[in-house]
Amino acid sequence: MRRRIFQPEHEDFRAAVRRYLEAEIAPHYPEWERAGIIPREVFRDVGERGYLAPQVPEELGGAGVDDLRFNAILAEEIFRLGLTGFGSGVTVHNDVCLPYFLAYGDAEQQRRWLPGLVDGGLLAAIAMTEPGTGSDLAAIATSAVRDGDEYVVDGSKTFITNGINADLVIVAVRTDRADAHRGLSLLVVERGMPGFERGRNLEKVGIHSQDTAELFFDQVRVPVANRLGPEGAGFAQLTGNLAQERISIAVSAVAAARGALATTLEYTRDRRAFGGRIADLQSARFTLAEAAAEIEVNQSFVDSCLIALNAGELTAVDAAIAKLQATELQGRVADRCLQLHGGYGYMLEYPISRAWADARVSRIYGGANEIMKEIIGRDLVRSGR
């Protein structure tokens, strides 16, 4: 089915992104996977080509394009090619972190940070998860005690995407221990601040090239001028941006599933067994047909959510539905496609093995899928729809 949400300018952008990724990123990606990190200068190159922070106003160096379909196209092309580690870094910067700077940054903060976020001179990360808490934002314990014009930050974070490469880290801190929800605030911790240390680049099942790190804060003095929005507004700020984060994950998940199907179609057409091509076996065709059908159905819903997000109408429930369904789809498709590769699918030299390993975490980050079910279930009970 033809997707009707894009205009000619979107398709021109897609073609340019595809050429760039195939020429400049894909050839180096296996090396970055082995190294366990993407060189920092790569993001500078991405920014200089205009692919970072497009929503930033022109007077601050951006394209001034407030159309999230461009973000979606960038993500689709990256994840379709299986460049998951690279894509995770870019989408966290563009889709997860940038909205905080745009929505809650004051004029001085935006002048200070946005040009660098556009040209790649500054890479962003967000630090919510702690060793003792995952999806439960109200349990955040990292503290920030006001001392004149500074906060003194103590605590630790873990599983932080862009944790090694990031120059600016939006840190969720507790500024009031008396109120679990209204006691959270957001501070921007900058590279080089005394007491701010990065732990090891965590070894993961998949997405090896994406730097996922532990962060430690030992009496880090952060200027009050680095606070995003009012003190105590952090919980509402974090939950308010989750819908966009979850749609970004859903877009990427469907694109990754589509990429896994494409590489498997090619393999089954070439691979022969029992006197013919794998693709000519009915069991293989049924598996491929199921994957294709599920991808198309999920794509339609995600596209509808993307239009609603652009219009400012996307609900938390619909974002949760999209994230739940798309990431479950990604896992199913990757697993079935690996099975069609037989023993070769388990070999790291075949792209499907990386797609399978990379897919697993999508059901966990951005809010575990059990949280998505709880959001949807609560709404069902409340509304009766």
C-alpha positions in Angstrom: 0.0 0.0 0.0 1.3 3.4 -0.9 2.1 5.5 2.1 0.3 8.8 1.8 1.9 10.8 4.5 4.9 12.1 2.6 5.3 14.9 0.0 7.9 15.1 -2.8 10.3 17.1 -0.5 10.2 14.2 1.9 11.1 11.7 -0.7 13.9 14.0 -2.0 15.2 14.0 1.6 14.9 10.3 1.8 17.0 9.8 -1.4 19.7 12.1 -0.1 19.8 10.3 3.3 20.0 6.9 1.6 22.9 7.9 -0.6 24.8 9.3 2.5 24.2 6.2 4.6 25.1 3.7 1.9 28.3 5.6 1.0 29.6 7.0 4.3 28.1 5.0 7.2 27.3 1.4 6.1 30.8 0.6 4.9 32.3 1.5 8.3 29.6 0.1 10.5 31.0 -3.4 11.0 34.3 -1.8 12.2 32.4 0.3 14.7 30.5 -2.7 15.9 33.7 -4.5 16.6 35.2 -1.4 18.4 32.1 -1.1 20.5 31.7 2.6 19.8 31.1 5.1 17.0 33.8 7.7 16.6 32.7 11.0 18.0 33.7 12.8 14.8 31.0 10.9 12.8 28.3 12.8 14.6 30.0 16.1 13.6 29.9 15.0 10.0 26.2 14.1 10.3 25.5 17.5 11.8 27.4 19.4 9.1 25.3 17.6 6.5 22.1 18.9 8.1 20.7 15.7 9.6 20.8 16.8 13.3 18.2 18.9 15.1 16.3 20.1 12.1 13.6 21.7 14.2 16.0 24.4 15.6 15.2 27.9 14.3 17.3 29.2 11.4 18.7 32.1 13.5 20.3 29.5 15.8 21.8 27.4 13.0 19.0 24.9 12.3 16.7 24.3 9.3 13.7 25.6 11.2 11.7 22.6 9.9 9.1 21.7 12.5 8.0 18.5 10.7 8.8 15.3 12.4 8.3 13.3 9.2 11.9 14.3 8.3 13.0 12.7 11.6 11.0 9.6 10.8 12.6 9.3 7.3 16.1 9.6 8.8 15.3 6.8 11.3 13.6 4.6 8.7 16.6 4.7 6.4 19.1 4.0 9.2 17.2 1.1 10.7 16.2 -0.4 7.4 20.0 -0.8 6.7 20.5 -2.4 10.1 22.7 0.5 11.4 21.1 0.2 14.8 23.9 1.5 16.9 24.4 4.6 14.8 20.6 5.1 14.6 20.2 4.9 18.4 22.7 7.7 18.9 21.1 9.9 16.3 17.5 9.3 17.4 18.2 9.9 21.1 19.9 13.2 20.1 17.1 14.3 17.7 13.9 12.8 19.0 14.5 12.3 22.7 16.8 15.1 23.9 16.2 18.0 21.5 12.6 18.5 22.5 13.7 19.3 26.0 16.0 22.1 24.8 13.3 23.5 22.5 10.4 23.4 25.0 12.1 24.2 28.3 15.4 26.0 27.4 15.3 29.7 28.0 16.7 32.2 25.4 20.2 32.1 26.9 20.4 28.3 27.1 19.2 28.0 23.5 21.8 30.5 22.2 24.4 28.6 24.2 23.5 25.0 23.2 21.3 24.8 20.1 23.9 25.7 17.4 26.2 22.9 18.7 23.3 20.5 18.8 22.7 21.3 15.1 26.2 21.1 13.7 27.3 18.1 15.8 29.7 20.0 18.0 27.5 19.0 20.9 26.0 15.5 21.3 23.2 15.0 23.7 22.1 12.3 26.1 19.4 12.0 28.7 20.0 10.2 32.1 16.9 8.9 33.8 17.6 5.2 34.6 19.4 4.4 37.8 20.9 1.1 39.1 18.0 0.8 41.5 15.2 2.0 39.2 14.1 1.4 35.7 10.8 2.6 34.3 9.7 4.0 37.7 10.6 7.7 37.4 9.1 8.5 40.9 11.9 6.3 42.4 14.8 8.4 41.1 17.3 9.1 43.9 20.1 11.1 42.3 20.0 14.3 44.4 20.6 17.9 43.6 20.9 20.2 46.6 20.7 24.0 46.0 23.7 25.9 47.2 23.4 29.6 46.1 23.6 29.8 42.3 24.5 26.1 42.0 23.2 22.6 42.6 25.4 20.0 44.1 24.6 16.7 42.4 25.3 13.2 43.8 24.2 9.8 42.5 24.6 7.6 39.5 22.8 6.6 36.3 23.1 3.5 34.1 22.1 2.3 30.6 22.7 5.8 29.2 22.6 6.0 25.4 25.4 8.3 24.1 26.9 8.0 27.6 30.5 8.1 26.4 30.2 10.5 23.5 27.7 13.0 24.9 28.8 16.5 25.6 25.5 17.5 27.3 23.6 15.2 29.5 20.0 16.0 30.7 20.0 14.5 34.2 16.8 13.8 36.1 17.6 14.7 39.7 15.7 14.9 43.0 15.5 18.4 44.3 12.8 17.6 46.9 12.6 14.3 48.7 9.3 15.1 50.3 7.3 14.7 47.0 8.0 11.7 44.7 6.6 13.4 41.6 6.9 17.2 42.1 10.4 16.8 43.6 12.2 16.0 40.3 14.0 18.6 38.2 16.1 18.5 35.0 19.7 19.7 35.0 22.1 19.8 32.0 25.5 18.4 33.1 28.3 19.3 30.7 31.4 17.4 29.7 34.3 18.2 32.0 32.4 19.4 35.0 34.5 18.3 38.1 33.0 15.2 39.8 31.2 14.1 36.7 32.7 10.7 35.6 31.7 8.1 33.0 32.0 4.5 33.9 32.6 1.7 31.5 31.0 1.3 28.1 28.6 -1.5 28.9 28.8 -4.7 27.0 25.4 -5.6 25.5 23.8 -8.5 23.8 23.3 -6.4 20.7 23.8 -2.8 19.4 27.5 -3.1 20.2 28.5 0.1 18.4 26.2 2.3 20.5 28.0 3.6 23.6 25.8 2.7 26.6 27.4 3.9 29.8 27.2 4.3 33.5 27.4 7.9 34.8 28.6 9.0 38.2 28.1 12.3 39.9 30.2 13.1 43.0 29.5 16.6 44.4 29.1 17.9 40.8 28.4 21.6 41.0 25.9 22.5 38.3 24.9 26.1 37.8 21.2 26.9 38.3 21.4 28.4 34.9 21.7 24.9 33.6 18.3 23.9 34.9 15.7 23.2 32.2 12.4 24.8 33.2 11.2 25.4 36.8 12.5 23.4 39.8 10.2 20.5 40.5 8.8 20.3 37.0 10.9 17.3 35.9 8.3 14.6 36.2 5.8 16.4 34.0 8.6 17.3 31.5 9.8 13.7 31.3 6.3 12.1 30.9 5.3 14.8 28.5 8.0 13.9 26.0 7.5 10.1 26.2 5.0 10.0 23.4 7.5 11.3 20.9 10.2 9.0 22.2 7.9 6.0 21.9 6.8 6.9 18.3 10.5 7.3 17.4 11.1 3.7 18.7 8.0 2.4 16.8 9.2 4.0 13.6 12.6 2.5 14.0 11.2 -0.9 14.9 9.0 -1.2 11.9 11.9 -0.1 9.6 14.2 -2.7 11.2 11.6 -5.4 10.7 11.3 -4.3 7.0 15.0 -4.5 6.7 15.2 -7.9 8.2 12.5 -9.1 5.8 14.3 -7.7 2.8 17.6 -9.4 3.6 15.8 -12.6 4.2 13.9 -12.5 0.9 17.2 -12.1 -0.8 18.7 -15.0 1.1 15.8 -17.4 0.4 15.8 -16.6 -3.3 19.5 -17.5 -3.5 19.8 -20.3 -1.0 18.9 -23.8 -2.3 17.7 -26.9 -0.4 15.8 -30.0 -1.2 16.3 -29.5 -4.9 15.0 -25.9 -5.1 15.1 -22.4 -3.6 14.2 -21.9 0.0 11.7 -19.2 -1.2 9.8 -21.9 -3.2 9.0 -23.9 0.0 5.5 -23.3 1.1 6.5 -23.0 4.8 9.0 -20.3 3.9 6.5 -18.4 1.8 4.0 -18.5 4.6 6.5 -17.2 7.1 7.5 -14.4 4.7 3.9 -13.6 4.0 3.0 -13.3 7.7 5.9 -11.0 8.3 5.0 -8.8 5.3 1.4 -8.5 6.3 2.2 -7.6 9.9 4.7 -5.0 8.8 2.1 -3.3 6.6 -0.5 -3.2 9.3 1.9 -1.8 11.8 3.2 0.8 9.3 -0.3 2.2 8.8 -0.9 2.7 12.5 2.6 4.2 13.1 2.0 6.6 10.2 -1.3 7.7 11.7 0.5 8.3 15.0 3.2 10.3 13.3 0.7 12.6 11.7 -1.1 13.0 15.1 2.3 13.8 16.7 3.0 16.5 14.1 -0.4 18.0 14.8 0.1 17.9 18.5 -2.7 15.5 18.9 -1.0 12.2 19.8 -2.2 10.6 23.0 0.0 8.7 25.5 -2.2 5.7 24.9 -1.8 5.6 21.2 1.9 6.1 21.5 2.0 3.2 23.9 0.0 1.0 21.5 2.4 1.9 18.6 5.5 1.2 20.7 4.1 -2.1 22.1 3.0 -3.5 18.7 5.9 -2.3 16.6 8.6 -3.6 19.0 6.8 -7.0 19.4 6.6 -7.1 15.6 10.3 -6.4 15.3 11.2 -9.2 17.6 8.9 -11.7 15.9 10.1 -10.8 12.4 13.8 -10.9 13.3 13.3 -14.3 15.0 11.4 -15.9 12.1 13.8 -14.5 9.5 16.8 -15.9 11.4 15.1 -19.3 11.4 14.8 -19.1 7.6 18.5 -18.6 7.4 19.1 -21.9 9.2 22.5 -22.3 10.8 23.9 -19.3 8.8 21.4 -17.1 10.6 23.3 -17.7 13.8 26.6 -16.6 12.2 27.7 -13.0 12.9 28.8 -12.5 9.3 25.1 -12.5 8.3 23.1 -9.3 8.9 20.1 -11.1 10.2 22.1 -12.2 13.3 22.7 -8.6 14.2 19.1 -7.7 13.5 17.9 -10.4 15.8 20.3 -9.4 18.7 19.6 -5.7 18.2 15.8 -6.2 18.3 15.6 -7.6 21.8 16.1 -4.3 23.7 13.4 -2.4 21.9 10.8 -4.1 24.1 12.6 -2.8 27.1 13.8 0.8 26.5 11.5 3.8 26.3 9.4 2.1 28.9 9.2 -1.7 29.1 6.3 -3.2 27.1 4.7 -4.2 30.4 4.4 -0.5 31.1 2.8 0.0 27.7 0.2 -2.6 28.5 -0.5 -0.9 31.9 -1.0 2.5 30.2 -3.4 0.9 27.7 -5.2 -1.2 30.3 -5.7 1.7 32.7 -7.2 3.8 29.9 -9.5 0.9 28.9 -10.8 0.5 32.5 -11.2 4.3 32.9 -12.8 5.1 29.6 -14.5 1.8 28.7 -13.6 2.2 25.1 
